Structures are given as C-alpha cells and as structure tokens.
C-alpha cells in the first residue's frame, strides 16, 4: 500500500482513513484498494496518514451519526 504524497513522516505513517468516521471505501466504484471517498472533504482520495479533519469512528460516534441521518425507531411502534 502506498500512502498519499502528503504522508511525509515515515515513522508516524498510520492509515487514518479506514478508521475515520468520514471514510467510505466505495467498493462499487471499482477504484481499487486504498482509494475511497471522504464525506467531510467531498473528494475521492487515497488513504492518508495525515489529515486535518480526521475523526476516529468510535461505536458511539457511528451510532450518533446514523441516528442523525436516519432517525430513530420508536420501540413501542415497532412492537405493534
């Protein structure tokens, strides 16, 4: 895997995009490994090790984002 050209410090290179809440690997686009879509920057890019909008996708953050996007299902309505 080759890093994005902005990744200059070899010792600190870490693939940030795959663990970022804004990363969408877009396998349907056939762009190949290491290429995906950044929702925050609205661009197709290679995996980066340096990024000013990186936000780790913890389970709580992913759930909060999904609730914001899709809303919530009222459990009482679901049982009916």
C-alpha positions as CSV (number, residue, x, y, z in Angstrom):
1,X,0.0,0.0,0.0
2,X,1.4,3.3,-1.0
3,X,0.4,6.3,1.1
4,X,-0.8,9.6,-0.1
5,X,2.0,12.0,-1.1
6,X,1.2,14.2,1.9
7,X,2.4,11.4,4.3
8,X,5.9,12.6,4.7
9,X,6.9,11.3,8.2
10,X,7.7,7.6,7.7
11,X,7.8,6.9,11.5
12,X,4.3,8.3,12.0
13,X,2.6,6.8,9.0
14,X,-0.7,5.2,10.0
15,X,-3.6,4.6,7.8
16,X,-6.2,7.0,9.2
17,X,-8.9,6.8,6.6
18,X,-10.1,3.3,7.3
19,X,-10.8,4.2,10.9
20,X,-12.3,7.7,10.2
21,X,-16.0,8.4,10.5
22,X,-15.9,10.2,7.2
23,X,-14.4,7.4,5.2
24,X,-16.4,5.5,2.6
25,X,-14.4,2.8,0.7
26,X,-16.8,2.8,-2.2
27,X,-16.1,-0.7,-3.5
28,X,-18.8,-0.4,-6.1
29,X,-16.8,2.3,-7.9
30,X,-14.0,-0.2,-8.7
31,X,-11.4,2.4,-7.8
32,X,-9.1,-0.3,-6.4
33,X,-7.5,-0.8,-2.9
34,X,-6.6,2.2,-0.9
35,X,-8.9,4.6,-2.7
36,X,-12.2,5.8,-1.3
37,X,-14.5,8.8,-0.7
38,X,-14.1,11.3,2.1
39,X,-17.5,12.5,3.2
40,X,-16.1,15.5,5.1
41,X,-13.9,16.8,2.2
42,X,-16.3,15.6,-0.5
43,X,-13.5,14.1,-2.6
44,X,-12.3,10.7,-3.8
45,X,-8.8,10.2,-2.3
46,X,-6.2,7.6,-1.5
47,X,-5.8,6.6,2.2
48,X,-4.0,9.2,4.2
49,X,-1.8,9.1,7.3
50,X,-2.1,12.9,7.9
51,X,-5.5,14.7,7.8
52,X,-6.8,17.8,9.4
53,X,-10.4,16.5,9.5
54,X,-9.7,13.0,10.9
55,X,-12.2,11.8,13.5
56,X,-11.9,8.3,14.8
57,X,-15.1,6.3,14.2
58,X,-15.9,5.0,17.7
59,X,-19.1,3.0,18.1
60,X,-20.8,5.9,19.9
61,X,-19.9,8.4,17.1
62,X,-21.1,6.0,14.4
63,X,-24.4,5.4,16.2
64,X,-24.9,9.1,16.7
65,X,-24.2,9.8,13.1
66,X,-26.7,7.1,12.0
67,X,-29.4,8.5,14.3
68,X,-28.8,12.0,12.8
69,X,-29.0,10.6,9.2
70,X,-31.8,8.0,9.6
71,X,-33.6,9.0,12.8
72,X,-34.7,6.5,15.4
73,X,-37.3,3.8,15.5
74,X,-39.7,4.1,18.4
75,X,-39.6,0.7,20.1
76,X,-43.3,0.9,21.0
77,X,-44.3,1.4,17.4
78,X,-42.0,-1.4,16.3
79,X,-43.9,-3.9,18.5
80,X,-47.3,-3.2,17.1
